[in-house]
Amino acid sequence: MANDRMLTDLTATDPAPSVVVLNPGNGDAPFGAPWRARADALRARTTSTGERTKVLGYVHTDHGNRDVAAVRASVDNYLKTPDGRLHVDGIFFDVVSRDCGPANATRDHYAELRRYVQDTMSAVDPAVPDLVVNNPGTAIADCYLEPGRRTADVFVTYEDTYAAYTGAGWLGGNVFHHESGYRPGTELDPSGTAFWHLVHDVPDDAAMRATLRTAFDRGAGYAYATDTVMPNPWNTGPTWKYTSQTGYAATLGQGAPAGHVTPAVRRRNV
């Protein structure tokens, strides 16, 4: 629900999270008035970098296999509202393929979805900067960041447990090439905010802080750590206060590119 405890807490957190993903009915339930009001309240909050919280609408893509018309309809659910106003800053595309596909066809599919978001938002309000996130949940092929064909502003390049993050589950980079292997990808990220790590099953607040430090070292611009567990670690908040995470992330970001290691929260399946 738009007014559940997690979203209420996020709306009051100071400093505010950098990004919040809203997900009514796995992205396909109506983005009705209560959801739009919650999005507006979140977007009014101020982050540690002095910017406003960015709110994204959740859209699943089935690794590029979901019918493109259905994907666009889900995008329209957030961007073409009855009042003709934008209540979100962009779209979080989930279950994204990490591979380029034959002749880069899969990459080009996601690039076209990004253009659709950009064009649709511009038609409603050209003054609002668009933000598109792709979530493969693991390192992404570097073709997705190719200049002129980039498929998103931000890529979720890790989504798994704390144990995996601190062990063999980290593959060694945010991007990969099928010939040269994994690398940090920071040379493709002049803003310092292209990569986002989502870590669950984090045992305590000390491990939360360690997770954020590790994300910084691995080139992530956004990170979120929670002690909640599968099957859905994103529908409730961690036992520690959000402020302890957003505040600590702000200390890590001092002297780093704007927004670096700022917590972003994914709100899923509500």
DAMOGI-V373115 format. One line per field, one symbol per residue. phi: phi as a letter, one per 40 degrees, with the letter a starting at -180 (. if undefined). Layout:
BEGIN
phi=???
END
This chain:
BEGIN
phi=.cbccccccccccbccccbbbcbcffgbcdccdccccccccccccbcccgccdcbbccbcbffgccdcccccccccdccbcdcgbcbbbibbcbfcccbcgdfgccdcdcccccccccccccccacccccbbbbbcgadbdcccbcdgbccacbbcbaaaccccccbcccchicbabcbcgcadgcccbccgbcbbbbbbfccacccdccccccddccgccbaabaccbccacbbbcccccddcccccccccccgcddgcfbcbbbbbfb
END
